[in-house]
Amino acid sequence: MRLTSSYWDLLAYKLRYVGLGNTVRVGYLDLAEHFLYQVSKRLSAVSVSPRSIQIECTTKCNLKCTFCELSYWTEKPADLKFDELRKMVDHLPKLKRIDLTGIGESLMNRDFFKIVEFLKLRGLYVTLNDNFTLMTEQAARRIVELQVDQLFLSLDGATKQSYEQLRVGANFDKVIANARRLVQIKRELGRQRPEVKINTVVCLTNHQELPGIVELANDMGIGMVQFVNVITFDDTAGLDIESVRRDVQKTFEETMHRARQLGILVKFQLFDKLAVQECDFPWKRNFVTYDGYVHPCCYTTQAGDRKAQNRRSFGNLLEHSFDEVWNADRYSEFRKKMALGILPYECQHCPKYFGKQDISSNQVGIR
């Protein structure tokens, strides 16, 4: 199921919540990136330095969310170091956009604002997901002043009971108050950035509350909600909504109806998968761990074992330029498999795409 509003609805939303200038800027970046992606995908010899990338800010988190792999980790948490970020960015000469979202809570990195300030001085479009538990008045004001471009509020319940059941350690009332305050600070300072959206992980215990989340968004002055599928592995298999697909689809219809009534833009990406040939993540959305390991996207790192996942990475951005990583045999072979309709071994948990089974012998690369 991939329900979304029309392009006209999206444009109306952008103009209302982002403004004409920012809408044109992002539209230009999207079109330029898409053109380069099409060229690179058709001409495999063409190496395109990323315009957009996701670099993990930290693996520290103050919550124990039941659906998150971090809650089951045994590894010691660590931060992205400022000097190492600078080295990574130097290896990305064409970079225009960066997402600081990773497995952890970005505000727990003591260098977070130093990192954001550096990125904004480079003229980059900066986005991140945040659980808003640490979004103090001071932090919210600094984020607005630095003009972070896009900020997703991770909100997985419309009631205190369901939200706190999933996001163990969080306080629902405090999170909602923090989100309201950030929106209010934007208005007080006359700023259109950051563009605030809600991101909801849909699972077995919260799917009934999707209409309520849309109503909360409207009440807080947030214009868009994105619903994404829970990524399951052994420890979280019980949260999968596939078993109640019919009930969830009915809830989606109710949610869309309520969203149209309130003028909220809604995006669903659940259940139905596309052929792997249609995946554009390696060209548009590479994921880099806090310590530099390059993956085709963030989904390949969400299976509960980061060390094993990093052994399957395609290189390290602290040691090599992106061109060297991109043109290496392993990454080139990975993209060839996708073109042939093979779902690479690294993508076996992918919630978005499907393909033929990868039976190659080079399933696990040891670096």
ZIDANOR-V960409 format. One record per residue. RES is the residue in three letters. BURIAL is + if it has 9 or more other ideal C-beta (glycine too) atoms within 8 Angstrom, else -. Layout:
res=(RES/RES)
burial=(BURIAL/BURIAL)
This chain:
res=(MET/ARG/LEU/THR/SER/SER/TYR/TRP/ASP/LEU/LEU/ALA/TYR/LYS/LEU/ARG/TYR/VAL/GLY/LEU/GLY/ASN/THR/VAL/ARG/VAL/GLY/TYR/LEU/ASP/LEU/ALA/GLU/HIS/PHE/LEU/TYR/GLN/VAL/SER/LYS/ARG/LEU/SER/ALA/VAL/SER/VAL/SER/PRO/ARG/SER/ILE/GLN/ILE/GLU/CYS/THR/THR/LYS/CYS/ASN/LEU/LYS/CYS/THR/PHE/CYS/GLU/LEU/SER/TYR/TRP/THR/GLU/LYS/PRO/ALA/ASP/LEU/LYS/PHE/ASP/GLU/LEU/ARG/LYS/MET/VAL/ASP/HIS/LEU/PRO/LYS/LEU/LYS/ARG/ILE/ASP/LEU/THR/GLY/ILE/GLY/GLU/SER/LEU/MET/ASN/ARG/ASP/PHE/PHE/LYS/ILE/VAL/GLU/PHE/LEU/LYS/LEU/ARG/GLY/LEU/TYR/VAL/THR/LEU/ASN/ASP/ASN/PHE/THR/LEU/MET/THR/GLU/GLN/ALA/ALA/ARG/ARG/ILE/VAL/GLU/LEU/GLN/VAL/ASP/GLN/LEU/PHE/LEU/SER/LEU/ASP/GLY/ALA/THR/LYS/GLN/SER/TYR/GLU/GLN/LEU/ARG/VAL/GLY/ALA/ASN/PHE/ASP/LYS/VAL/ILE/ALA/ASN/ALA/ARG/ARG/LEU/VAL/GLN/ILE/LYS/ARG/GLU/LEU/GLY/ARG/GLN/ARG/PRO/GLU/VAL/LYS/ILE/ASN/THR/VAL/VAL/CYS/LEU/THR/ASN/HIS/GLN/GLU/LEU/PRO/GLY/ILE/VAL/GLU/LEU/ALA/ASN/ASP/MET/GLY/ILE/GLY/MET/VAL/GLN/PHE/VAL/ASN/VAL/ILE/THR/PHE/ASP/ASP/THR/ALA/GLY/LEU/ASP/ILE/GLU/SER/VAL/ARG/ARG/ASP/VAL/GLN/LYS/THR/PHE/GLU/GLU/THR/MET/HIS/ARG/ALA/ARG/GLN/LEU/GLY/ILE/LEU/VAL/LYS/PHE/GLN/LEU/PHE/ASP/LYS/LEU/ALA/VAL/GLN/GLU/CYS/ASP/PHE/PRO/TRP/LYS/ARG/ASN/PHE/VAL/THR/TYR/ASP/GLY/TYR/VAL/HIS/PRO/CYS/CYS/TYR/THR/THR/GLN/ALA/GLY/ASP/ARG/LYS/ALA/GLN/ASN/ARG/ARG/SER/PHE/GLY/ASN/LEU/LEU/GLU/HIS/SER/PHE/ASP/GLU/VAL/TRP/ASN/ALA/ASP/ARG/TYR/SER/GLU/PHE/ARG/LYS/LYS/MET/ALA/LEU/GLY/ILE/LEU/PRO/TYR/GLU/CYS/GLN/HIS/CYS/PRO/LYS/TYR/PHE/GLY/LYS/GLN/ASP/ILE/SER/SER/ASN/GLN/VAL/GLY/ILE/ARG)
burial=(-/-/-/-/+/-/-/-/+/+/+/-/+/+/+/-/+/+/-/-/-/+/+/-/+/+/-/-/+/-/-/+/+/-/-/+/+/-/+/+/+/-/-/+/-/-/-/+/+/+/+/+/+/+/+/+/+/+/+/+/+/+/+/-/+/+/+/+/+/+/+/-/+/-/-/-/+/-/+/+/-/+/-/+/+/+/+/+/+/-/+/+/-/-/+/+/+/+/+/+/+/+/+/+/+/+/+/+/+/-/+/+/-/-/+/+/+/+/+/+/-/-/-/+/+/+/+/+/+/+/+/+/+/+/+/-/-/-/+/+/+/+/+/+/-/+/+/+/+/+/+/+/+/+/+/+/+/+/+/-/-/+/+/+/+/+/+/+/-/+/-/+/-/+/+/+/-/+/+/+/+/+/+/-/+/+/-/-/-/-/-/-/+/+/+/+/+/+/+/+/+/+/+/+/-/+/+/-/+/+/+/+/+/+/+/+/+/+/-/+/-/+/+/+/+/+/+/+/+/+/+/-/+/-/-/+/-/-/+/+/+/-/-/+/+/-/-/+/+/-/+/+/-/+/+/+/-/+/+/-/-/+/-/+/+/+/+/+/+/+/-/-/-/+/-/+/-/-/+/+/+/+/+/+/+/+/+/+/+/+/+/+/+/+/+/+/+/+/+/+/+/+/+/+/-/+/-/-/+/+/+/+/+/+/+/+/+/-/-/+/-/+/-/+/+/+/-/+/-/+/+/+/+/+/+/+/+/+/-/-/+/+/+/+/+/+/+/-/+/+/-/-/+/-/+/-/-/+/-/-/-/-/-/-/-/-/-)
